[in-house]
Amino acid sequence: MPLDGEYEPSSWDWVRDQVEKYERSDGAEAPTLLDTSYPVVVVTSRGAKTGKLRKNPVMRVEHEGKYAAIGSKGGDVNNPVWVYNLRADPHVVLQDGAFKADMVARELEGDERQEWWDRGVAAYPDYAAYQSWTERLIPVFVLEPE
C-alpha cells in the first residue's frame, strides 16, 4: 500500500538535510550516517500523531531483500519517534540508493529479534554499546516487501 499525504520534514537539521540530499541523488549524496562510513537507507513512515509523512535515515541492514530498522537513538532512554510511527502504521517506503519499495514493518521478538540484532551489530558495531547504555530493550523491526 503506497504512502501518500503531506510530508513534514524533520525538525532536526541533520536529518532533514541528509534525507533531502539522499533522495535528490538516489543515495549518491549523503549515503552514510553523518561523517562515518556506515551506509544508511531512508524510511518514510506516517506520523502516529500528525498523520503526516516522516522520513528518517536508518542504518542499512539488509538480508535477502529484507531490511532491519533498529530504534537505538544512540542508547537514549527513549525510543526514536519513528518507532511509534511504525507501531501505529506499519506501512513504509524504503529507499536504498535508487531502489524504492513499499514495505511492511514488523516488530521482532525472541530468536528472530536476536538474529536481526546480530546482523545490525555486524553492520554497525556501536549498537552493542548503545544497548549497554540504556535499560530499555532497543526495538528491532524487519521491513518486508508487501
Buried (B, 14 or more C-beta within 10 A) or exposed (E): EEBEEEEEBBEEEEBEEBBBBBBEEBBEEBBBBEEEEBBBBBBBBBBBEEEEBBBBBBBBBBEEEBBBBBBBBEBBEEBBBBBBBBBEBBBBBBBBBEEBBBBBBBBBEEEEBEBBBEBBBEBBEBBEEBBEEBEEEBBBBBBBEE
